[in-house]
Amino acid sequence: MITVTRFNKTQFVINADWIETVESTPDTVITLTNGKKFVVAETVEEVIDLVIKYKHKTIFLDRLINTCPKNDDN
């Protein structure tokens, strides 16, 4: 999840895994996989950085949680 800002300065959270496109029109528009669009104050580059940080955090947490070298699904 990433936190972004509307132009009225209120913040809200978007599921970064659902982002399909981020475009500058010149306002930044985030389109989700369900077609819903959000106009945000962040630049395209800032949204990309937020998504990268989110992905790094989730991969890091997954590695911390899954420390067992064996698969316990069997």
C-alpha positions in Angstrom: 0.0 0.0 0.0 1.2 3.5 -0.8 0.0 6.8 0.6 -0.7 9.5 -1.9 -2.2 13.0 -1.7 -5.3 14.6 -3.3 -5.0 18.2 -4.4 -7.0 19.3 -1.4 -4.1 18.0 0.8 -6.0 14.9 2.1 -4.1 11.7 2.0 -5.4 8.2 1.1 -3.9 4.8 0.5 -3.8 2.8 -2.8 -2.9 -0.8 -3.2 0.3 -0.6 -5.2 -0.3 -4.1 -6.6 -3.5 -2.8 -8.4 -1.8 0.1 -10.2 -2.0 -0.4 -14.0 -0.7 2.9 -15.2 0.6 6.2 -13.9 0.6 9.1 -16.3 1.1 12.9 -16.4 -1.7 14.8 -18.1 -0.1 17.2 -16.8 -1.7 16.2 -13.4 -0.6 12.7 -12.2 -3.4 10.2 -12.9 -3.2 6.7 -11.3 -5.3 4.1 -13.1 -6.0 0.9 -11.2 -6.6 -2.5 -12.8 -10.4 -2.1 -12.2 -10.4 1.1 -14.3 -10.8 3.5 -11.3 -8.7 6.7 -11.7 -7.2 8.9 -9.1 -5.6 12.4 -9.6 -2.8 12.9 -7.1 -0.4 15.7 -6.2 2.7 13.5 -6.4 4.6 13.4 -9.7 4.9 10.2 -11.7 8.5 9.8 -10.5 7.3 10.1 -6.8 4.6 7.5 -7.3 7.2 5.2 -8.9 9.5 5.7 -5.9 6.7 5.0 -3.5 5.8 1.7 -5.3 9.5 0.7 -5.4 9.8 1.3 -1.6 6.6 -0.7 -1.0 7.9 -3.6 -3.1 11.2 -3.6 -1.3 9.5 -3.6 2.0 7.2 -6.5 1.1 10.0 -8.6 -0.3 12.2 -7.9 2.8 9.3 -8.9 5.1 8.7 -12.0 3.1 12.3 -13.0 3.5 12.2 -12.4 7.2 9.0 -14.4 7.7 10.1 -17.3 5.4 13.5 -18.2 7.0 13.0 -21.9 6.9 15.0 -23.5 4.1 12.5 -26.4 3.8 9.1 -26.2 2.3 6.6 -27.2 5.1 3.7 -27.6 2.7 4.4 -31.4 2.3 
